[in-house]
Amino acid sequence: FLFLWLFFFFFFKQKTAYEMLRSLVGSEMCIRDRNIAKANSLEISSPSAILVEPETKRVLFEKGSHDIRACASVTKVMTLILVMEALDNSTLKLTDNITASARAASMGGSDIWLEPGEVMSCDDMIKSVVVASANDSSVALAEHLCGSEEAFVAKMNEKAKSLGMNDTVFKNCNGLDEDGHVTSAYDLSLIHISEPTRLLSISYAVFCLKKKKKNNHKNK
């Protein structure tokens, strides 16, 4: 105890608060700068990549981050953002029943084999998109919210522009190959570090936890 007291006494005596803060922050920045230097020396096989510090939005590493590439199934991240927003503003409820159209059921690729006219809860549809990357469920959710996939995709592009995703154009809501359906590594980073995205993800997690707690209470 005496040793610690003497240490802090001489530390505070020798330095002003500003000097101490500057030395502490300077040390942290040196560590960050060293980490950035290490990141910049990385060699990766991927043609496009980006690493961003989420709080400061500082780019730590990038390689071909603005190269235009096909979206593939990461398209569904934007689809889910719009779904989460609808849940957040009560336009949509987890308990809503959603009917699969013939068009939704015809998607193919990664899907859960919905039949035309099949009804499923919104909650289960979301889970099928998140877990199974379901193309058919993505379209069913889009049609339920906006009446058509085309109208939903227009909202996806509107949202992309609001996040500054200038390399991105969506042509569908599930990522099936289509000419002009493109994005970049940089733009995808903007989705994941955006505050609305993070808050909506937390919001959905809270929805699920409340539902689980309610069901557990009923079963007791």
Residue pairs with C-beta under 8 A, 6 or more apart in sequence:
11 20
12 20
15 23
35 60
36 60
36 61
39 51
39 60
39 61
40 61
42 61
44 63
46 63
47 63
47 64
47 67
47 69
48 63
48 64
48 65
48 67
48 69
48 184
48 185
49 61
49 62
49 63
49 64
49 65
49 185
50 59
50 61
50 62
50 63
50 65
50 185
50 186
50 188
50 189
51 59
51 60
51 61
51 62
52 58
52 59
52 60
52 189
52 193
53 60
54 192
54 193
57 193
59 65
62 185
62 186
64 185
65 184
65 185
65 186
65 189
66 167
66 184
66 185
66 186
67 184
67 185
68 167
68 182
68 183
68 184
69 182
69 183
69 184
69 185
70 177
70 181
70 182
70 183
71 168
71 170
71 175
71 181
71 182
71 183
72 175
73 110
73 133
73 174
73 175
74 175
74 183
74 188
75 170
75 172
75 173
75 174
75 175
75 181
75 183
76 129
76 133
76 138
76 173
76 174
76 175
77 188
77 191
77 192
78 156
78 159
78 160
78 170
78 173
78 191
79 129
79 138
79 141
79 142
79 152
79 156
79 173
79 174
80 126
80 129
80 130
81 159
81 191
81 196
81 197
81 200
82 145
82 152
82 155
82 156
82 159
83 92
83 126
83 141
83 145
84 200
84 201
84 203
84 204
85 196
85 200
86 92
86 145
87 93
87 94
87 200
87 203
87 204
87 207
88 200
88 203
91 145
92 122
92 144
92 145
93 122
94 121
94 122
94 123
94 126
94 207
94 211
95 121
95 122
95 123
96 121
96 122
96 144
97 119
97 120
97 121
97 122
98 119
98 120
98 121
98 122
98 125
98 140
98 141
98 144
99 117
99 118
99 119
99 140
99 144
100 114
100 115
100 116
100 117
100 118
100 119
100 120
100 136
100 137
100 140
101 116
101 139
101 140
101 143
102 116
103 139
103 143
103 149
104 114
104 136
104 137
104 139
104 140
104 143
105 114
105 115
105 116
105 118
105 136
106 136
107 135
107 136
107 138
107 139
107 174
107 176
108 135
109 135
109 174
109 176
110 132
110 133
110 134
110 135
111 132
111 134
111 135
111 136
111 137
112 128
112 132
112 134
112 136
112 137
113 136
114 120
114 134
114 136
114 137
114 140
120 128
120 137
120 140
122 141
122 144
123 208
123 211
125 134
125 137
125 140
125 141
126 137
126 141
126 204
128 134
128 137
129 137
129 138
129 141
135 174
135 175
135 176
138 173
138 174
139 149
139 173
139 174
141 173
142 148
142 149
142 152
142 153
142 173
143 149
143 152
145 152
146 152
146 155
149 172
149 173
152 173
153 170
153 171
153 172
153 173
156 170
156 173
157 168
157 169
157 170
160 168
160 170
160 187
163 190
163 191
163 194
164 190
165 183
165 187
165 190
165 191
166 187
167 182
167 183
167 184
167 186
167 187
168 182
168 183
168 184
168 187
169 180
169 181
169 182
169 183
170 181
171 178
171 179
171 180
171 181
172 178
172 181
175 181
191 197
